[in-house]
Structure formats: C-alpha cells, structure tokens
Amino acid sequence: MNLSRLSARDLEAQARDVEHQIKKLDHRPRPTPPERQLSVELKKMRLTLKDQMESSK
C-alpha cells in the first residue's frame, strides 16, 4: 500500500481500519503464529500511518 498518496481523510480511515483489526486480533485468547505476525505488521502500519498523518498537518 502506498501511504504517501492517500489524503488526510483516507489516512484517518485507514488508521481506524488498522486499529480495528489490531483490537480484533489482540482479543483472541490463543492467536496462531500467522495471526501474531499479522498483528505485528498491523502495529507497524499503525505507526507509519500516524507518522503520515502528522507530516500531512
């Protein structure tokens, strides 16, 4: 996904979606290794999105 091309509104929507996915995965009692890896990747994406939103202000 190319985050640099998204507008501020799109970045916010993407950040909400990522946050929702992270919460969904974190509430699983016994996540599988692929789910844990996905959670890590989503958390990295969340940080990237936050940085992009801060730089677009």
Residue, then its C-alpha position, 0 to 999 in steps of 0.5 A: m500500500n502506498l501511504s504517501r498518496l492517500s489524503a488526510r481523510d483516507l489516512e484517518a480511515q485507514a488508521r481506524d481500519v488498522e486499529h480495528q483489526i489490531k483490537k480484533l486480533d489482540h482479543r483472541p485468547r490463543p492467536t496462531p503464529p500467522e495471526r501474531q505476525l499479522s498483528v505485528e505488521l498491523k502495529k507497524m502500519r499503525l505507526t507509519l500511518k500516524d507518522q503520515m498523518e502528522s507530516s500531512k498537518 
